[in-house]
Amino acid sequence: MNSPDNDIKKLIPWGGGWAARFYFDYYISHQLQNRSYNLPLASLISKNSSGMAAVKYFDKINKITGATQIQYISSEIKNCRSVVDLSNLTNQANELLTSAYWLSRLKDHTNSNTPLKIIKAKLQKEQLAPSGSPLRFLELWSFPLLCELFPFQKPVVNVRYIETELSGQAWKKWFVSDSGVPIWIDNKTKSNFRQSQYLVWKLLHEATHLLHLANYPFAGSLHDPYYALQLESVAMAAEFRLLQYLESNKELSNKHIFPLNRNNIISVLLLGFFERALRLEADVQLHYHRQSPNDWLADGGRQYDSELFHFVNEFHGLPGFMAGYLIGMFKYLNAGDEKNILTNKTQLFYENN
């Protein structure tokens, strides 16, 4: 397997925010393992980067490291590779990929024309996620459930959990050590998530990444955008399968391990799919039609709660990555060869797909 430095150098010709995004992940991973990192590489990357994601990531690197050699980065995207053919998404025929479909599901679920407000109010009544290490929840709830949902071989795995201020800077909270041990980071407040939010986003979605990495730690490079999307596709499939599970009124095993509010969990899952569909639509507008983030935010903010759009700058300059979450999920669910996808023998995303 190539070194992370070489993997990231390969992304420099991609332009946009690709190399910046994965350099930042590389930097966080090295910090967590107390390893030295290649700061001069950051300067080289910054000279060839553009878009708000690159600006955002290098601003974080500057603040954390005190580095001064980072070059000015244009917020306007220059030539940039896409990991998904966005032209195929301009006239969306699959309603499951549209925000309108998931909004209608939210309205039906809440029996309201203002589902986002209803869900927000209900979640505010929940208790905050439990403090302290969540590893017990992974062992007794997450991993057994995920082994029911997927053909993972190892249900009991070692995970290194770290509470660190770096978590507040990192979009991605999961990494893998050089020896193949998954690393999971968070802050002491658990991002002030309510119990149902924590269960879906942490004990399901991120737990899927952790179990996936524990079973196949070296199946691909975490600095390869195509493989990163493959991992996200599997975690999205976990959300979809849990939604089907709950809507079929099946009882979750080990439900005494973590507080479970079925209605609120379904709300969080549906809200997550709604947001991912908005991401797909943003991807097309920002990277195919070249609309500016501010204009897209202004359009969306008039329709929905602006809190939904925190992702825009995080992905601006990474064409296809936002769309890949839902597209990859349905590719995985319809593929039929799950084991080969999990081991990366079958790839969901590849150049020009």
C-alpha positions as CSV (number, residue, x, y, z in Angstrom):
1,M,0.0,0.0,0.0
2,N,1.3,3.5,-0.9
3,S,2.3,5.9,1.9
4,P,-0.2,8.6,2.8
5,D,2.2,11.2,1.5
6,N,2.2,9.6,-2.0
7,D,-1.6,9.1,-1.9
8,I,-2.2,12.7,-1.2
9,K,0.4,13.9,-3.8
10,K,-1.6,12.0,-6.4
11,L,-4.6,14.3,-5.6
12,I,-2.8,17.5,-6.3
13,P,-3.5,17.4,-10.1
14,W,-7.2,16.8,-9.2
15,G,-7.4,20.5,-8.2
16,G,-10.2,22.0,-6.2
17,G,-10.2,20.9,-2.5
18,W,-9.3,17.2,-3.0
19,A,-5.7,17.2,-1.8
20,A,-6.5,19.8,0.9
21,R,-9.4,17.7,2.3
22,F,-7.4,14.5,2.5
23,Y,-4.2,16.2,3.7
24,F,-6.3,17.5,6.7
25,D,-7.5,13.9,7.5
26,Y,-3.8,12.8,7.2
27,Y,-2.8,15.6,9.6
28,I,-5.4,14.7,12.2
29,S,-4.5,11.0,12.0
30,H,-0.8,11.7,12.6
31,Q,-1.6,14.0,15.5
32,L,-3.7,11.3,17.1
33,Q,-0.8,8.8,16.8
34,N,1.8,11.3,17.9
35,R,3.5,11.0,14.5
36,S,5.4,13.6,12.6
37,Y,3.6,15.0,9.5
38,N,4.8,16.5,6.2
39,L,4.1,20.3,6.6
40,P,6.0,21.3,3.5
41,L,3.5,19.2,1.5
42,A,0.7,21.5,2.8
43,S,2.4,24.4,1.0
44,L,2.6,22.5,-2.2
45,I,-1.0,21.5,-2.0
46,S,-2.2,25.1,-1.2
47,K,-0.6,26.4,-4.4
48,N,-2.8,24.0,-6.4
49,S,-6.1,24.2,-4.5
50,S,-9.2,26.2,-4.9
51,G,-12.8,26.4,-3.5
52,M,-14.2,26.9,-0.1
53,A,-13.4,23.5,1.3
54,A,-9.7,24.1,0.6
55,V,-9.9,27.5,2.2
56,K,-11.6,26.1,5.2
57,Y,-9.2,23.2,5.7
58,F,-6.1,25.3,5.4
59,D,-7.5,27.9,7.7
60,K,-7.9,25.1,10.3
61,I,-4.3,23.9,9.6
62,N,-2.9,27.4,10.0
63,K,-4.7,27.8,13.3
64,I,-3.6,24.5,14.7
65,T,0.0,24.5,13.5
66,G,0.8,28.2,13.4
67,A,2.1,27.6,9.9
68,T,2.8,30.7,7.8
69,Q,3.9,29.1,4.5
70,I,0.4,28.3,3.3
71,Q,-0.4,30.1,0.1
72,Y,-3.5,32.2,-0.7
73,I,-6.3,30.0,-1.9
74,S,-9.0,31.2,-4.2
75,S,-12.5,30.5,-3.0
76,E,-13.6,30.2,-6.7
77,I,-13.2,26.7,-8.1
78,K,-10.7,26.2,-10.9
79,N,-10.3,23.1,-13.0
80,C,-11.3,20.2,-10.7
81,R,-12.0,16.4,-11.1
82,S,-15.4,15.0,-10.2
83,V,-15.8,11.5,-8.7
84,V,-19.3,11.3,-10.0
85,D,-20.7,12.2,-13.5
86,L,-22.9,15.1,-12.3
87,S,-24.4,15.6,-15.8
88,N,-26.4,12.4,-15.2
89,L,-28.1,14.0,-12.2
90,T,-29.3,17.2,-13.8
91,N,-32.7,15.7,-14.6
92,Q,-33.3,13.4,-11.7
93,A,-35.6,10.4,-12.6
94,N,-35.0,8.5,-9.4
95,E,-37.3,10.1,-6.8
96,L,-35.3,8.5,-4.0
97,L,-32.4,10.8,-4.8
98,T,-34.5,14.0,-4.5
99,S,-35.0,16.2,-1.4
100,A,-38.7,16.5,-2.4
101,Y,-39.2,12.7,-1.8
102,W,-37.6,12.7,1.6
103,L,-39.4,15.9,2.7
104,S,-42.7,14.2,1.8
105,R,-41.6,11.2,4.0
106,L,-40.9,13.6,6.8
107,K,-44.3,15.2,6.4
108,D,-46.0,11.8,6.5
109,H,-44.0,10.7,9.5
110,T,-44.8,13.8,11.5
111,N,-48.3,14.4,10.1
112,S,-47.3,18.0,9.6
113,N,-46.4,20.4,6.8
114,T,-43.6,21.8,9.0
115,P,-41.8,18.6,9.9
116,L,-38.4,20.1,10.5
117,K,-39.8,22.3,13.3
118,I,-41.8,19.4,14.8
119,I,-38.7,17.2,14.9
120,K,-36.5,19.9,16.3
121,A,-38.9,20.5,19.1
122,K,-39.2,16.8,19.9
123,L,-35.5,16.2,20.0
124,Q,-35.0,19.2,22.3
125,K,-37.1,17.2,24.9
126,E,-34.7,14.3,24.8
127,Q,-31.8,14.0,27.2
128,L,-28.3,14.6,26.0
129,A,-26.1,11.7,24.9
130,P,-24.4,9.9,27.9
131,S,-21.0,11.3,28.9
132,G,-17.9,9.2,29.1
133,S,-16.6,6.5,26.8
134,P,-19.2,5.0,24.4
135,L,-17.2,1.8,23.8
136,R,-19.7,-0.2,25.9
137,F,-22.5,0.8,23.5
138,L,-20.4,-0.2,20.5
139,E,-19.7,-3.6,21.9
140,L,-23.2,-4.4,23.2
141,W,-25.5,-2.6,20.8
142,S,-23.8,-1.2,17.6
143,F,-21.6,-4.1,16.5
144,P,-24.2,-6.9,17.2
145,L,-26.8,-5.0,15.2
146,L,-24.4,-4.3,12.3
147,C,-23.4,-7.9,12.1
148,E,-27.1,-8.6,11.6
149,L,-27.3,-6.0,8.8
150,F,-24.0,-6.8,7.0
151,P,-21.8,-9.9,6.4
152,F,-19.0,-8.6,8.7
153,Q,-16.8,-11.4,10.1
154,K,-15.6,-9.9,13.4
155,P,-18.4,-8.7,15.7
156,V,-16.0,-8.0,18.6
157,V,-13.2,-5.6,17.8
158,N,-10.8,-3.3,19.5
159,V,-11.4,0.4,19.0
160,R,-9.3,3.2,20.4
161,Y,-11.6,6.0,21.7
162,I,-10.1,9.5,22.2
163,E,-11.8,12.6,23.6
164,T,-9.8,15.5,22.0
165,E,-10.3,19.2,21.1
166,L,-9.2,18.1,17.5
167,S,-12.7,16.6,17.2
168,G,-14.2,20.1,16.9
169,Q,-12.0,20.8,13.9
170,A,-12.5,17.4,12.1
171,W,-15.5,16.6,9.9
172,K,-14.5,13.0,9.9
173,K,-14.2,11.4,13.4
174,W,-12.9,7.9,12.4
175,F,-9.4,6.9,11.4
176,V,-7.3,3.8,11.5
177,S,-3.8,3.4,13.1
178,D,-0.8,2.1,11.2
179,S,-1.4,-1.2,13.0
180,G,-5.0,-1.5,11.8
181,V,-6.8,-0.4,14.9
182,P,-9.8,1.9,14.3
183,I,-9.5,5.3,16.1
184,W,-12.7,7.1,17.1
185,I,-12.6,10.7,18.3
186,D,-15.2,13.0,19.9
187,N,-15.3,15.9,22.4
188,K,-16.4,15.6,26.0
189,T,-19.8,17.2,25.3
190,K,-20.6,14.7,22.5
191,S,-21.3,17.7,20.3
192,N,-24.4,18.2,22.5
193,F,-26.2,15.6,20.5
194,R,-29.5,14.3,21.8
195,Q,-29.9,10.6,22.5
196,S,-31.5,9.7,19.1
197,Q,-29.1,11.9,17.2
198,Y,-26.2,10.2,18.9
199,L,-27.5,6.8,18.3
200,V,-28.0,7.4,14.5
201,W,-24.9,9.5,13.7
202,K,-22.5,7.9,16.1
203,L,-23.6,4.5,17.3
204,L,-24.9,3.5,13.8
205,H,-23.2,5.5,11.0
206,E,-19.8,6.0,12.6
207,A,-19.9,2.6,14.2
208,T,-20.3,1.1,10.7
209,H,-17.1,2.8,9.7
210,L,-15.3,1.5,12.8
211,L,-16.5,-2.1,12.3
212,H,-15.7,-2.0,8.6
213,L,-12.2,-0.7,9.2
214,A,-11.7,-3.3,12.0
215,N,-12.7,-6.1,9.7
216,Y,-10.7,-4.8,6.6
217,P,-8.2,-2.2,7.8
218,F,-6.1,-2.3,4.7
219,A,-8.7,-2.9,2.0
220,G,-8.1,0.6,0.6
221,S,-6.5,3.9,1.3
222,L,-8.5,6.4,3.4
223,H,-6.8,9.1,1.3
224,D,-8.4,7.8,-1.9
225,P,-11.7,9.7,-2.6
226,Y,-13.2,6.7,-4.4
227,Y,-12.6,4.4,-1.5
228,A,-13.7,7.0,1.0
229,L,-17.0,7.2,-0.8
230,Q,-17.2,3.4,-0.8
231,L,-17.0,3.5,3.0
232,E,-19.6,6.2,3.2
233,S,-21.9,4.2,1.0
234,V,-21.8,1.2,3.4
235,A,-22.5,3.5,6.4
236,M,-25.4,5.0,4.5
237,A,-26.8,1.5,3.8
238,A,-26.7,0.9,7.5
239,E,-29.0,3.9,8.0
240,F,-31.3,2.7,5.2
241,R,-31.5,-0.8,6.6
242,L,-32.2,0.5,10.1
243,L,-35.0,2.7,8.8
244,Q,-36.6,-0.4,7.1
245,Y,-36.1,-2.4,10.2
246,L,-37.8,0.2,12.4
247,E,-40.7,0.9,10.0
248,S,-41.4,-2.9,9.8
249,N,-42.0,-2.7,13.6
250,K,-39.3,-5.2,14.3
251,E,-37.9,-5.1,17.8
252,L,-34.3,-4.1,18.2
253,S,-32.1,-6.5,20.1
254,N,-30.3,-5.3,23.2
255,K,-32.7,-2.3,23.4
256,H,-32.0,-1.9,27.1
257,I,-28.4,-0.9,26.4
258,F,-29.1,2.6,25.1
259,P,-32.3,4.7,25.4
260,L,-34.4,4.1,22.3
261,N,-37.2,6.3,21.1
262,R,-38.4,4.6,17.9
263,N,-40.3,7.7,16.6
264,N,-37.4,10.0,17.2
265,I,-34.9,7.6,15.7
266,I,-37.0,7.3,12.5
267,S,-37.2,11.2,12.5
268,V,-33.4,11.5,12.6
269,L,-32.9,8.9,9.9
270,L,-35.4,10.5,7.6
271,L,-33.9,13.9,8.3
272,G,-30.5,12.5,7.4
273,F,-31.7,11.2,4.1
274,F,-33.3,14.6,3.4
275,E,-30.0,16.4,4.1
276,R,-28.1,13.9,1.9
277,A,-30.5,14.6,-1.0
278,L,-30.0,18.3,-0.5
279,R,-26.3,17.7,-0.7
280,L,-26.7,15.9,-4.0
281,E,-28.7,18.8,-5.3
282,A,-26.1,21.2,-4.0
283,D,-23.4,19.2,-5.7
284,V,-25.1,19.6,-9.1
285,Q,-25.8,23.3,-8.6
286,L,-22.3,24.2,-7.3
287,H,-20.1,21.9,-9.4
288,Y,-22.1,21.4,-12.6
289,H,-24.0,24.7,-12.9
290,R,-21.3,26.5,-11.1
291,Q,-23.6,28.4,-8.7
292,S,-21.8,30.2,-5.9
293,P,-22.2,28.8,-2.4
294,N,-23.7,32.0,-1.1
295,D,-26.3,32.1,-3.9
296,W,-27.2,28.4,-3.2
297,L,-27.4,29.1,0.5
298,A,-29.6,32.1,-0.1
299,D,-32.0,30.0,-2.2
300,G,-32.1,27.1,0.3
301,G,-32.3,29.3,3.4
302,R,-35.6,30.8,2.2
303,Q,-37.1,27.3,2.1
304,Y,-35.6,25.4,5.0
305,D,-33.9,25.9,8.3
306,S,-30.4,27.3,7.5
307,E,-28.9,24.8,10.0
308,L,-29.3,22.1,7.3
309,F,-26.8,23.7,5.1
310,H,-23.7,23.7,7.3
311,F,-22.2,21.2,4.8
312,V,-21.9,23.5,1.8
313,N,-18.5,25.0,2.3
314,E,-17.2,21.7,3.7
315,F,-17.6,20.1,0.2
316,H,-17.2,23.1,-2.1
317,G,-14.5,22.0,-4.5
318,L,-15.0,18.3,-4.1
319,P,-17.3,17.6,-7.1
320,G,-19.4,14.4,-6.8
321,F,-18.5,13.7,-3.2
322,M,-21.8,15.1,-1.8
323,A,-23.8,13.2,-4.5
324,G,-21.9,10.0,-3.8
325,Y,-23.4,9.4,-0.4
326,L,-26.9,8.5,-1.8
327,I,-25.7,7.2,-5.2
328,G,-23.2,4.9,-3.5
329,M,-25.8,3.7,-1.0
330,F,-28.2,2.5,-3.7
331,K,-25.3,1.0,-5.6
332,Y,-24.4,-1.0,-2.6
333,L,-28.0,-2.0,-1.8
334,N,-28.5,-3.2,-5.4
335,A,-25.1,-4.8,-6.0
336,G,-25.7,-8.2,-4.6
337,D,-22.0,-8.9,-3.8
338,E,-21.7,-7.3,-0.4
339,K,-18.7,-9.2,0.8
340,N,-16.6,-8.1,-2.3
341,I,-17.7,-4.5,-1.8
342,L,-16.8,-4.6,1.9
343,T,-13.3,-6.0,1.0
344,N,-13.0,-3.5,-1.9
345,K,-12.6,-6.2,-4.5
346,T,-15.7,-4.7,-6.1
347,Q,-15.5,-0.9,-6.4
348,L,-18.6,1.2,-6.4
349,F,-16.8,4.3,-7.6
350,Y,-14.0,4.6,-10.1
351,E,-12.8,7.1,-12.7
352,N,-15.4,8.1,-15.2
353,N,-18.2,6.0,-13.6
